């Protein structure tokens, strides 16, 4: 399956563009960030300085699986903004959207984990090594959303109760389920709509000798409930899945969400609050957010 990535770069019309997108119902967009800049050569500071002077307008990035909807949006925006708006369109594999920002990956080092390619020779020291097969799929550790989620799990999932169940929705490489295993979860499950991603996840299970059920599809049956659910996917799909995720979360359980930028967090929090879920913790990694929400007791 492919997702369409639409990058909108305004030239003096940003406020009007945002207002028009809201009128058309496009509130799930990602604002441009510093992720693609090299902090070592001073690019990041130059970017920040230009933004603070008002000399730079951030691009907005929209994702959708529906080509007809995107074509209609492009037509509408071209008619209104003309040359004031640069529009870039491309198709990317749903399973590799995270690599659009950081194509290179060596290792992710956190407080407790060392997540690397399975052929990496670095010494993890006292950290738990998680070996991953290289592959352009979700969760290899190279993107800020995965990094933020792992660090969030270290904080809020460090002491799961005996027998606690963990569900990883959109598991990709299976890395979050592997992290959950080493944090102490006894019962793991992963889902993904992409057979190729599930194949990679199975190979990573083998590399780390941590087996757990993998299901092709978005979610397990509704009668399956979990103490903790993690979901690191695109905002439009994430928002759509929230009611079903809440249904599968035990009262008092943790819902861990990532895959969105700071610009997108408030609509997600409002949708979660309407379902009786409250923010407990957040981690911000270069403008990308991982949220821990608790489901209030029934």
N, C-alpha and C positions, 0 to 999 in steps of 0.2 A: 504494500500500500504506500502511496506517495502523499505527502503533505505539500501544499503550496505555500511558499514563503513570499510575502509581499512587503518590500521595504519602501517606506514613504519618507523622502527627505524634503522637508519644507524649506522654502527660501522666502522668508518674510511673511509666512502665513500660518505659523504653527498653531496659534490659538484658534484660528478659524478652522483649521484642519481637525483639531481635536473636537471642536464643537460639532463639526459635520459628521465625524465618525460616531459620536454619541447619538446624534439624531438618527443615524442609520442602524444603530444597535451594535456597533463595534466598540465595545468597552474592554475587551480582552486583547490588549496589544502590549508589546514589549518595547520599552524605550531603549534607545541605543546606550551602550555602556562603554567602559574603558577596557573591556576584556581583550579586545584585539590589539591593544597598544603595548609596547615594550617599555616597562617602567625603568629598565636599566639604562636606556639611552635618552631619558627625559621626555619622551613623547607624552606620557600620562600627565605630567604637570602642565605641559603646553596645552593639552586638551582641556584640562580643568580651567586654566587661565582664560582660554578663549571662551569657554562656556560662561564663566563668571562675568566676562565683559559684555556678554550678549552677542558676541561675534559668531556664535555657533549654535545652530538649531539641531537638536537631536533627531535622528531618524526614528520613525515608529515602525515596528515590525509586526505584521499580522500573519497568523497561520490559519489555514482551513483545509479540510479535505474536499470541500465542495467547490469545484472549478467554476460552475455557473454563478455561484454567489460572488466569487472573487472577480470574475469578468464584469459583472454588473457594478461592483464597487469601483473597479478601475474606470469604467465608463463614466460613472457619476463624478468621480474625483477629477478626471481629466476635463470634463465639461465645466466644472466650477473653478478649478485652480490653474489649468493650463500649464504654462511654463514655470509657474511659481512652485510647482511640485514635481520632483524627480521620482519616478516610479520604477522600481526594479522588481522583476518577477522571476522566480525560479522554482523548480520542483526538486524536492529532496526526499529521500527515503525516510519515512516516518521513524524508522529505527535508528537513524543516524543524525537526527536534528541537533543533538547536543554537540556534535563535533563541528558544527558550522562555525564555532567561535575558537576552539582550541584544538587544532588537529594533532598536535604532538603530545605524547604522554609518556612519562618515564616512571614516576611513582608518586603516590599520594601518601604523605606522612602526617598522621594525626597523633593525638595524645596516646592512643592505645594501638593504632593499626599502621601497618606498612602495606599498602595496596599497590601491586606492581604487575607488569607483564611477567608471565610465568618463566621467561628466560632471563629475567633480571638477576644480576649477581650481587647487588648491593646487600650489605649486612643490615637487617632490620633492627639490630640491637635487642632491646627488651620488648619491642612491639610485636604484636601478633601479625605475622605475614599472611596476606591473602593473595593468592596467585590467580591472575586472569589471563585468559587467552586473548591476544590482540584481535580486535574486531570492531568494526564501525557500528556499534550498537550502544544502547542506553547504558550508562553507568560504568564506564571504564575508569572513571576517576578524574578525567581530564577537564571536566566542566565544573563550573562553580556550584551548580545545583547539587551534583553528587557530593562534592566536597562538603557543602553546607549540611547536607542530610547526614553524612557520616558523623560529622562533629555534633550535630543535634542528637543523634542516637547515643553518642557517648555520654551526653548530659542527662537525657531523660529516660533512657532505657538501660541504664547501667546495672539495675538490680531488679530484673523481672521476677514476679512471683513464681514459685514452682509450678510447672505445667503450663506456663503462659504460651499462648499461640500467637504467631506473627505471620501476617500476610503481606506480600510484596506485590503490589499491582503495577503491571508494566515492568516486570522484573529485569528485562534486558539481559545483562551479563549475570544476573543473580547476586550482584555484589552486596546489596542491602540485606538480603536474606542471609548471606554468609556473615556479614557483620552481626546480625541479630543472633546467629548461632553462637558466635564467640562471646557475645554479651550475656548469654545464658538462657536464650529461649529454647524450649524443649521441642516445640512443634512448629515447623516452618511450612509455608506454602508460597509458591510464586505463580503469577499468571502473566501472559503476554499474548497479544493478538497476532504476533509475527512468528511463524514457525522457525525462521532463521535465528531469531533472538533466542528462542527456546533451545535450539540446538547448541548455541554458544553457552547458554546457562548450564546445560547438561555437561558440557565439557569442563566448565569451571567447577561444577560439583565434583567431578572426578579428580581434577587437579588438587582440590582441597580436601577430598575425602569427606564431604559433607552432603549426603543425599537428602533430598526433600521433594515432595510432589510438585510437579510443574503442570499447569493447565493451559491449554490453548484457548484463549478467549479473554474477555475483559475481567470477569469476576467469577468466583466460585458460586455455588448455589446459595440462595438467600438464607437457608437455615444453618450455614456455616458462620460461626461467630468467632471473633478474635479479640484478644486483649490489646493488640497493637496492629495497626494497618499503616503501611507506608505506600505513598503514591507520588512518583516523580515523573510527571507528564505535562504536556502542553496545557495552558490555562483553559481554553475552550472545552476540551475534553474533561479536564479536571473538574470544572464547575458543573458540567453535566453529570458527572459520576457522584458528586457529593451525597445526594440522598441515598444512593445504593451503598456507598461506603459507610455512611452512618448506620444503616440498617444492619450491617455486618459487624459493627463495633459494639462490644459489650459496654454496659453502663459503667462509667468511670474509666473507660479505656482511652488509649491514645491514638489519635489520627495524625500521622506525619505527612506533611504535604510539601512538595518542592516542584520546581520547573517554571517559576515565574520571577519576574523582576519586581523591585520595590514599587514601580508604577502600577502594578496589578494586584497588590496585596489587599487593598481595602474592599474591592468587590468580592473577593474570595472570603474575607472575614465576615462580611455582611451575610453572604449566602450560608456560611457555616453557623453564624449566630442564629439565623432563622431556623436552623435544624437542631438548636440546643447545644451547640458546641462552642467552647470558649478557649481563647488563646492561653496557653500555659508557658510557652517558651518560643524564642525565635533565634535563628542564627543567620547573619548576613555575610555573604561571601562575594565581594566585588559587585555589590548591588543586587545579587540574587539571594533569594530568601528560602529558608526551610522553616516551616512552622510546625509546632506541636500543639494540637488541639485536644481538649478533653471533652468527652461526652458526659453531660450531666446525668446523674443517677435518675432512674425512673421510679 
